[in-house]
Amino acid sequence: MALMITDECINCDVCEPECPNEAISQGEEIYQIDPNLCTQCVGHFDTPQCIEVCPVDCIIPDPNHPENDEQLQARYERLTSAA
């Protein structure tokens, strides 16, 4: 699954620079994650880096974008081959 940021976000700015896919950006009120770019850090790290640094635990799997590891790996390959 892609990840999402809940409304518990405090806009602390620590997650955005940690995302290797640049999937995190400032939204109107809180940070948001682009599900078309999020791979849960598959291909880059063993764990999602945004979750690792989030001080309020407001980053969760996005129930609107159910994906398995193979799909996340395919997205990683697509994103990195285009670079």
SVG drawing of the C-alpha trace seen along z (x, -y; Angstrom):
<svg xmlns="http://www.w3.org/2000/svg" viewBox="-10 -25 28 34">
<polyline fill="none" stroke="black" stroke-width="0.4" points="0.0,0.0 1.0,-3.5 1.2,-5.5 -0.9,-8.5 -0.5,-11.3 -3.4,-11.7 -4.7,-15.0 -2.6,-14.4 0.3,-15.9 2.0,-18.8 3.9,-20.1 7.2,-19.5 8.9,-19.2 11.0,-16.1 9.3,-13.6 9.6,-15.4 13.4,-15.4 13.5,-11.7 11.4,-10.5 13.7,-9.0 10.9,-9.3 9.9,-12.9 6.4,-11.6 5.8,-13.9 4.9,-17.6 3.2,-20.3 -0.6,-20.3 -3.0,-23.0 -3.0,-22.2 -0.7,-19.3 1.9,-17.3 0.6,-14.8 1.9,-11.7 1.4,-11.2 0.3,-7.5 1.7,-7.4 5.2,-8.0 5.1,-6.2 6.8,-2.8 7.0,-2.6 10.7,-2.9 10.8,0.5 14.0,0.6 15.6,-2.1 15.3,-1.1 14.0,1.8 11.5,-0.5 9.6,-3.6 11.8,-6.5 8.9,-8.9 7.5,-6.6 10.9,-6.3 11.3,-10.0 7.7,-11.0 7.4,-12.3 3.6,-11.9 3.1,-8.6 0.6,-10.1 1.8,-8.1 -0.3,-5.0 -1.0,-2.7 -3.5,-4.3 -6.6,-2.0 -7.5,-3.6 -4.4,-2.3 -3.9,1.4 -0.7,2.7 1.5,5.7 5.3,5.7 5.6,6.8 3.5,3.7 5.6,1.4 8.8,2.9 7.5,2.4 6.7,-1.2 10.2,-1.6 11.7,-0.2 9.5,-2.4 10.4,-5.5 14.2,-4.8 14.4,-3.8 12.9,-7.0 15.5,-9.0"/>
</svg>
